[in-house]
């Protein structure tokens, strides 16, 4: 009998950058999402807020959906999503109640098992990170700076 090849090494989960986002300007909207069924209303609200400023909506809405889904699945709901004007761009902030569960990029896994949301978000943003404040964990993303 031939020896069994070693199992593929699993990459460790890499933490997301820790730190406060750059200062932001005007508040454009806040949405509270308690369950995934509320994601549709969040997306519609973000589209409306961004269209009012003649902004490209797709990247912000997709990243907001990914980060909010993560907050609901891996955090402590409700997720509170806030959109700010930030210079010539936008700052998205998604907060949940799991301050003891920092977000981390997933390691290797078979296709179809998910875990790519933070990777997608990181590719579509200019900067991304997280911080804890009081009893809330915030994951933030900057667009268009």
Buried (B, 14 or more C-beta within 10 A) or exposed (E): EEEEEEEEEEEEBEEBEEEEBEEBEEEBBEBEBEEEEBBEEBBEBBBEBBEEEEBEBEBBBBBBBBBBBBBBEEBBBBBBBBBBBBEEBBBBBBBBBBBEEBBBBBEEEEEEEEBBBBEEBBEBBEBBBBBBEEEBBBBBBBBBE
